[in-house]
């Protein structure tokens, strides 16, 4: 929900009171949110990530936390999501899913409508993927708890792949011959695979300095090409915009910056060039030719079946003819 603002107005003109937990436009009231008692801390905020109750019942960086176990709260969420489905939306990314109880999400997802037959086949269910940051570092909430509810982000995929392409100690390309579940990753049919996302390309979330981004085009292209050719998970391609990085002490002081804007804070249009690149500081990783070539020829299985791991840091994939 909303962050640390006393009284504000939403984009549709409805007002809310953060302090009193009053959101009349929904409506939500104080009884619809977790309290210090249900959270278990005096501050009402997460203080211990090794405590699952705190992770899921307490406020994250000051954001009001709805109690999704309440039927009324579930009903309002389902109502909103189903309205979007009626508009033609095909699915949903569940941000910060680790801060929600899986059993509550299961109830909400089960009540979603099938996708609109104006755009999709009958009885097509919404596509759902859940963002669960889990680096196997001993936190109380793990990605494994969200199996069976939709795809799950596999953050270890991109961070490990980045470490290999960066030639970190003992991280060799020849080890990729069984990249996937044998590495402790989620089952392939439940995983969302990605090289980077909007958070960790800015140093947030997970992966640290191992994450590859468009700022390192050569290594990044190789990693994305491998992801698209390798039969693990559902690959997700990033599409970014540039910002002026200002790295001090290992942290980017400009990581907060939003998309390219003009002097009046209007978002700049995407300018597309014949060479598949973009202008106005839009990166458009998704338009690069090698991705289009892979997708057009439907040869991913052929490529990976015939991949040759020739040496310590050399892997070969045959060309599509």
N, C-alpha and C positions, 0 to 999 in steps of 0.2 A: 504494500500500500504506500501511502505518501510518506515522505521523509520529514525532516525537521523544519516545518514551516507552521507558524501558529495559525494563521487564517489565510486561506488562498482561494482562488477560483479556478475550476477545472476548464478544460478546453471547450466544453459545451456550455459553459456559463454557470454551472452549479458551484456553490460554495461549500467549504468544509472547514472544520475546526480540528486541527491536529491534536491540540492539548486535551480536548474533551472527547476525542474519538467520535466525532459526529460527522457523518457523511450523508446528509439528507437526500442527495440525488440518487442514491442506490435503492433504498436507504440502508445504511449500516449505522449502528450505535455502539456504545461502550460494551454492551453485552455480547457483541459479535467478535471481539478481539481477545487474544490471550492477555492475561494479566501477570503481574509479578508472581502471583500464587501459582498459576499454571506453568509459568516459566521456571520458577524455582530459584531465581536470583533477586536480590534486593533492588538491583538496578533495572530489572526487566529486560536486560540485554544479554547476549551470549557472552559468557565469561570463560567457558571451558568447552572446547570442541571435542573433547573426549567424553562428553556427556550428551547422549542423544536427545534427551528431553530438552536440554537447553538449545541445542541446534535447531530443534523443530518447533519449540514453543516460545522462544524468546525473540526479541527484536534484533534484526540484523542492521547494523549501522544506523540505528534510530528509526527504521521503517516500521510502521504499525503492522502487527502480525495478526492476520485473521485466523480465527479458530475454525479450521475446515472440518472439524468433527461435528459442527452444528449443522443440522439439516437445513436451516434457513440460509446459512452462508453457502452451503453447497448448491442450493436451488438458485441463488442469484448468480453464482459462477456459471452454472449450467445454462441458465437463461441467456447470459451474455455470449458464451461460446457458441450456443446453438443459433443465435442471431447472426453471428459471423459466418457460420456454416451456410445459413440461408442466403447470405450474400455471395457465396461461391468460394469461401475460404476452404482450402484443402487439408489443412492440418495446423498443428500448434507446436511451438517450441516452449517447453516448460522451464523457465529460467529458475535457477537456484532450487531445483527439485529436492535437493538434500535437506532443505529446510521445511519440507512438507512430509507428513506421514504417508507412506505408500498406501496404506489401507484407505486413507481419505481420497487420495488421487484415484484409486481404483473405483470407488463409488462415483466420483465425478465423471471419469472417462466412460463408465458403463452407461451413463445417462445421456451421452452425446448422440445427436441425430446422425444418421447416415448422411453422406455428402449429397449435395443438391444434384438431382437427376438432370437439371438444366445443363450441367457441366460435366458430370461423371456418370459412370455406369450405376445401375441400381445396386443397392446394398454395399456400396463402397464406404468403408469406414475412414474416419479422419486419420491422417498420418500424425503420429505423436512421437516427438523425441524429447528426452529429459536431460537437462544439464545437471550432471552430478560430478563435481570435482572430487576425484578420489585418486590419489597417487600412491596408494598402498603404504601410507605412512602412519597407520595406527589410529586414525580418527574413528570416532564411534559410529558414524554413518558411512556406509559403503555403497558403491554403485550396484553391488550384487543384490541389494534389497529391492531394487526397482525392476528386476527382471519380470517379464510377463506383462508389463504395462505399456510397452512401446520401446522404441530404440533408446539407447543410453549412450551418452558421450563417453568415449574411451580416451581420456586425456593422456594415458601412457603411450598411446600410439604415436602421436605427434612429437612428444618430448623425447621418446626413445629413438624415433627415426631421425630427429634433428641431431641427437648426440652421435648417431652413426655417421651421418653425412658430414658432420663437423670433425670426424675422426677423433673423438674423445678416446682416452686410454681404454684399450681392450674392447672398443666398440667398432666392429669391423663389418664391412658390407657382406662378407661371406656368411655372416651369421643370419642374414635375412632369409635364408632358404626355407625357414619354417616360421616366418614372421606372423604372429597372430596368437591364437589360443595357447600354444606351447609357451609363450612368453608371459602367461598369466593374465592375458587380456580377456575381455568378455567373449562369450560365444559369438561367432561371426554373424549369425542371423539376428542378433540383438544389439550389435554395436554400431555406433556412428563413428566412422574414421575420419580424421582431419589432421592436416599438418599444423594449422594455426587457427585461432579464432580471434574475435574482436577484442577479447580481454588479454590473452597471453601474448599477442603481438605487441602489446603495450607494457608488458611486464607484470600484468595482473593475473590472478587466477592460479595457474600452475604451469610448470615447465621451465621457468627461469630462462637462463642464458642459452639453453639448448634449443629453444623454439626458433624455427626458421620462418622468415617473413619475406615480403616483396622487397625489403631493403637489401636483401642478399639474393639477387635474381638468379644467379647461376645455380647455387645450391637449392634454392627454393623450387625452381623448375624441375630439377632432378627428383626432388622428394615428392612433388605432386605427381609427376609422371609415374613414379613407382607406385604411389597410392592408387592411381587409376588403373594400373595394370595388374596390381596384386589382388588376389581373391580373398580379401578379408573385409568384413563389415560393409556398411553402406557409405561410400566415400562422399564427403561434402567439400565442395570447392569454395574457397574464400573469394570475396570481392570487396576491395578496400578503397580507401582514399588516403592520400598522403597528408602528412602534417609535419611541421618543422620540429623534429626531435631536439630536445635539449637535455642530454644525459649528464647528470651530475651525481657522482658517487654511485654509479650503477643504476640510477633511477631516472626515468624520463620525466622532467618537470612539465612537459607539454602533453602528457598522456591523456589529459582530460579533454583535449580539443576535439570538437565535433567536425562534421563534414565541411567541405569547402564552401565559403559564403562570400558574398560581396559586402560592401560597406554598410548596407542596410540589413545585414544578417539574413539575407535570402540565400537559400542553398543554390549553388551554381549548377547549371545543367551538365549532364554527361556529354562530352564531345567525343565522338567516335571517329577514328582515323582508318584509312584503307588497310594499314598494316596491322590492324586488330588492337592497336593501343588506344588509349583514351587521353583526353586533355582535361583542363580545369582541375588538375590534381586528383582525378579519379584514376585508380590503378587498373581496374577491370581484369583481374587475374583470370576470371572465368571466360574471357574471350580469346585466350591464347590458342594458337593454331594446333598445338599438340593435343590439347583436350578434344577439339573438334574432330581431329583425325581419329583418335581412339574411339570416340562415340559413334562416328559415322560408320566405321568398318566392322563394329561389333566383334572385334577380334581379341578381347581381353583374355579369354580363357586360353586361346592359342598362344598368346604372348607369354603368359605366365607359365604355361605347361612346358614351354621350350626355353625358359630363362636359363642362362648358364652362369653359375657362380664360379668365375674363372680364377680368382685369386683373393688375396687378403682384402683389397679394397677395389675390386673390379667386378662388375656385374653386367652381363650383356642381355639385351632383349632384341629379338629379330625385328626387322622392319616389316610394316604392313605393306603388302604388294597390291 
